[in-house]
Amino acid sequence: MSETTAETETQSLTLVQAVRDGLYGELERDDDVVVMGEDVGENGGVFRATQGLIEEFGDQRIIDTPLAESGIVGTAVGMAAYGLRPVPEIQFMGFIYPAFDQIISHAARLRTRSRGRFTCPLTIRAPYGGGIRAPEHHSESTEAFFAHQPGLKVVIPSTPRDTKGLLAASIRDPDPVVFLEPKLIYRAFREDVPDETYTVDLGEAAVRREGSDVSLFTWGAMTRPTMEAAENLAGEGIDCEVVDLRTLSPLDEETIKESFKKTGRAVVVHEAPKSGGLAGEIIATIQEDVLLYQEAPIGRVTGFDVPFPLYALEDYYLPEAARIEDQIRETVDF
């Protein structure tokens, strides 16, 4: 992490305010940064993540686009190849699929296709995940699609401070980043965030809670119920370590393995469907490299293998503290 000074002034921000603060800092720092997307200008974005930026930086750098995700990302790929650093916003992750071809076939391959002559410094922002009672296509958690694709980095913050630093690092990265924002916690809590610009290194997980009995691996909005479960079980004498992965590609395999070597047990928590989810990749990494430390089968607490449900079943679908606690007890008691 590019550390800030001890005397740095801070302000108490929500996660979505930290997104705006991070964008503001990079727009001010680098004239090549361009924000684009549907309603990001005068309306300030569907979640107000870009509010006021057009007044500060003008409509040549804060660009309202037509409702055409493939066109937004395709245009951004060309701008990135030209030398700019575009930051396109897709209003919801469920709307990103029309741009999938541009992301997979062009953004992710530009460096390889051009034998290094061109890079694609592009950061695609999209709110992801459920829990806000949204209509169909607004609650997707398909981060595994993008983590599977070589040439892309996939970043998911869980705190306001990390959000600003990880977003800055993504925008400064020479290659494309899919930056997924957990909208369930956009305004759930505040945290002191430095006023100055700084970066949090991509590809490094954060140990949110030290523990010795079981490692809990998670990211994004699921970090909060996982932490809640860990704290609840501390009263039962179960000492959980919580690792917030923060970047899903590249995965911080060393932190995962070191945590597992310490505890010998693990539970992975994510809100995406179970089959083909990132939990499988994390478990395989452990099995390949630190199998001999294993004390119990590794548990998964995930969403279900169905399209994200509407209102009545939304709370049932999402992993919450009680369900996570049940799996932890089963893992520890094995």
N, C-alpha and C positions, 0 to 999 in steps of 0.2 A: 504494500500500500504506500502510496505517496503521502506521507504523514503531513498533517498541518502543524503549525507551530502551537506551543502551549498557550500563547496569548491570543490565538485566533478567536474572533468574535463568533458567536453562534446564534441561531434563531430556532425556535421550536416549530417544527414543520410536520405536517402529515406526509404520507408517502407520495401522494399525487402532487403536493406542493414541492416536494423534493425533486420530482421529475421536472417541474417547471424551472426550479432553481438551477438544476443541472443543465437544462437546455439554455437558459439565459447565460450561464457562465461560459458555455462553449461557443455560443453565438457571439458573445462579446470578445472572447479570446481569439477566435479564428474566423476571418471573413469568408472562408470557404464553406462554413457550415450553413446548411439550408434546411429549413423545416418545411414539410409539405404534407398535404393530406386533406381529407374532407372536413371542412368547417374549422380548420386549425387557425384561420386568420381572425376575422372580425368576431366570430362566435367563440373563439378561444378553445375549441375542441369539445368533444362530446362530454368529457369529464373535467373540462377546464384546465387541462394540463398545459395548454399553450396560451392561456389567458394573458392578454396585454402584450404579447411578444410582437404582434404586428405594429403596434404603436411605437415600440422601441426600435425595431429593426426594418420595418417597411415591407411592402408586398413583393419586393424582389427576393427576399430571403425567407419570408413566412408566406407560403404560397397555398392558397385555396385551390383544390383540384376538383375535377368532376368525380362523381361517384363511380369509380372505375379502378378497382384495386390492381388489376393487371397493368393498367396504364400508369398508375402511380409508381409501382415498383419498377416497371420496365423503364420509365423515364428516369427514375433514380439510378438505375444501373448505368445508363448512359452518362448521366451527370457525374457519377463516381469515376467512371473510366476517363472522363474528361479532366478530372482533377479536383472536383468539388467533394464535399463530405455531406451528402444528403441524409436527412433523418425523416423518412416517411412514416406517418402514423396510419395504421389500420385501425378503424374505430373499435372493432372487436375481433378477437382471434378467429371466431367463426366466419368472418368475412375474408380471411386471408387466402382461402383456397383458390379463388380466381387468379391470384398472383403466384401460386405455387410453382408454376412452370418458370416464371421469371426468376424466382428465388433459386430453385433447384438447377435449372438448365443453364442459367446465365450468371447470376451473382456468385453462386458457390464455385463456379468453374472458371471464372475469368482469369485468375492467376495461372491456373494449370493450362488452360486453353491457349494462352498467349505466351507460354513458357516464361512467365515472370515479367513480361514487358508491361503488362497492365495489372493493377490491383483494383479492388472494389471496396473502398472505404465507405461502407453503407451500413446504417443502423436502422433496422426496421422495428419500430415500436408497436406493440399491440397489447391492450388489456386482455388478460386471459382468466379462465377459471370461473366457478360459479359462486352461488351464495347471495346474489343480490336480487333474486326473483325476476330475472330477465326472461324475455321470450326465447324461442328456439334460435339456435345459432349464436347466442350471445354468451354461452358459458363453456366454451370449448377448452379442453386442457390437452392439446395434442402436441405437446413439446417434443415427444418422442419422434414424431415425423421429422423434425428439423435436426434433432440431435443425431439422427441416423445418417444425415447427409454430410459426407466429407466436404470441407471447404467452408462450412458455416460454424460460427460460435453461437451458443445458446445460453443466454444469461437470464436469471430470474432473481430479483432481489426480494428481501423480506422485511427490511427496515428502511426508514427514510434516509439515514446516514449512508447506508450501503447503496441505496438507489442513486443518490447524487454521484457518488464516486464510481460506481459500476457503469453508469450511463456515460460519464465523461470518458472513462477508459474505453468504452465501446465506440464512442464517436471518434476517438483518436486512433483506434485500431486500423491497420491498413487493409483489413479484410472484412467481409460482411458479418454482421452480428444480428441475430434475432433477439430482441430485448423484450421479454414478456413481463408485463406488470400485473401483479395480483390485485385485481380491482376490488376483491372482497375486503381488502385492508387498505384501500386507497385513503380512507378517512377514519380508520379504526383507532388510531393512537398517534401520539406525537413523539418526536425525539429531537434532541438538540443536534443541529446540523451546522457545520462550519460555513461561514459566509463565503470564504475564499474557495476557489476551485481546487479540487484534488481528485485523485483517482484511487480506486480500489482495484488491485490486480485481478484480471480475468483468470479463471482456472484455479482459484484458491478458495477452498471451503473455509467456513468459520465454525469453530467449536463454541456453540452457544452455552453449553453447560457441561462441565466436567463430571464424569461418573465412572464407576468401576464394574457394574454388573451387566449392563447391556448398552449397545450403541444404537441410537435412533437416528436414521438418515432421512432427511426431508429437505424441502425447499419451498419458497414462496409462501402462500397463505397458510399452508399446512404447518409451517414452523410454529405458529401460535398454539394450536391445539396440541401439538407434540410437546411443546414446552409445558403446557398446562398439565398434560398427562404425567410428565416427568416429575413435576413438582408435587402432584397429588400422590404419586407412588413413593415419594421420598418418606412420607409418613408411615408407609408400610415397610420401610427398610430396604426398598429397591432403589439402587443408586444408578440413575440413567445418565448416559452421556448423549447430548444432542448435537448432531452435526448438520449445519445448514450448508448445503452444497453450493449454493449461489450461482455456480456455472455448471451446466449440464454437459456442455461440450466446449472445450475439453474438460473431462471429469477429473477431479482432484483425487486420483487413485491412491496417492500416498497417504493423505489424511484418512481416507476410508480404511485403508489397511492398518494403519497405526492404531486407529481407534478400536478396530476389531481385535487386533492382537492384544490389546489391553483388557477387553471385556469378554471375548470369546462368544458373544451372543449379539444378534442384531435384529432390528425390525426396521423395514423401510416403509415410509408413509408418503403416499402421493394421492392426489385427487383424480388423476387420469384413470381410465379403465385398467384393470389388472393385467389382462393378456397383452403382451407386447410392450408393456410400460417400462419405464426406466428402472424400476425396481429389479427387473430381471437382469439387466446389465450390471447393476451394482452387486447383486448376489453372485453373478458369474465371476466378476472381478475378485471377489473374496474367495470363491471356491478355487479359482486358478492359482492364487498366490499365497493365501494364508489359511489353507484348509486345515492344517494341523493344529491351529489354535481353536478350532470350532468346538463349542460345548453343547450346542443345541441347533435344531433346524432354524433357518432364518425366516422370520415372519414377514408378511406383507399386509399392510392396511391401506386399501386403495378405494377408488370408485368402483363401480360395477361395469360389467361388459355390456352396457346398453347405451344408447344415446342419452346425453345428459337430460334428466327428467325436468318437468315443469314444477311449478310451485309446491304442490302437496308433498312431493317425494324428495324435494331438493335437500332438506336437512338429513334425510335418511341416507341419501347417496354420498354425501361428503363425509370423509373421516372426521370424527369429532373425538374429544378427549376420552370419553367412556369406552368407545370401540378400540382406541389405541391402547388404553390401559388393559383391556381384556387380553389383547395379543401380547403385550409385554409380560403379563403374569404367566401366560401359557409358555412363552419362550424361556422365562427365567425358571419356571417350575419343571421344565423338561427333565 
